[in-house]
Amino acid sequence: MAPDGVFMNQTSNRIILVALFINALVIGAVLLLQNNLPPMLPLFYGLPLSEAQLAPSYALSLPPLISLIIVGVNTLIGKILKDNFLQKVLLALTIASTALSTITVLKIFFLVGQI
């Protein structure tokens, strides 16, 4: 019997678990390192240069939280779909959202954090 698609093999399951672990690790690190962060951070770079770009330091956990939601939604959709190409695209989006959210948090932390 042939496998049901990309989301049913061990490699994709490992990728999903690693993405979930990385996002949870980044959220935990942000919450644990609150004392090393200023009260307001430049999080919303898409807004004009002003105080609108600033967010409370706990909001630095938003990018990985949104990435966690993306991982969950992509996993659910991938298990429903039977098209291997679309499953691979969803898996790639899972990897990309995790990588980009992690890079965003690390760049902001190293910009304003005090280790």
Residue pairs with C-beta under 8 A, 6 or more apart in sequence:
3 9
4 82
5 78
5 81
5 82
5 83
5 84
5 87
6 12
6 78
6 84
6 87
6 88
6 91
7 13
7 75
7 78
7 79
7 87
7 90
7 91
8 79
12 78
12 87
12 91
15 91
15 94
15 95
16 71
16 75
16 91
16 94
19 67
19 71
19 94
19 95
19 98
20 68
20 71
22 64
22 98
22 102
23 64
23 65
23 67
23 68
23 71
23 98
23 101
23 102
24 64
24 68
26 61
26 64
26 101
26 102
26 105
27 61
27 64
27 65
27 68
30 37
30 58
30 60
30 61
30 64
30 105
30 109
31 58
31 61
33 109
33 113
34 57
34 58
36 113
36 114
36 115
37 57
37 60
37 109
37 112
37 113
37 114
38 57
38 112
39 56
39 57
40 54
40 55
40 56
40 57
41 54
41 55
41 56
41 57
41 59
41 60
41 108
41 112
42 53
42 54
42 108
42 111
42 112
43 53
43 54
43 55
43 59
43 60
43 62
43 108
44 52
44 53
44 54
44 55
45 53
47 53
55 62
60 105
60 108
60 109
61 105
63 100
63 101
63 104
63 105
64 98
64 101
64 102
64 105
66 97
66 101
67 97
67 98
67 100
67 101
67 102
70 93
70 94
70 97
71 94
71 97
71 98
74 90
74 91
74 93
74 94
75 90
75 94
77 90
78 86
78 87
78 90
78 91
81 87
81 90
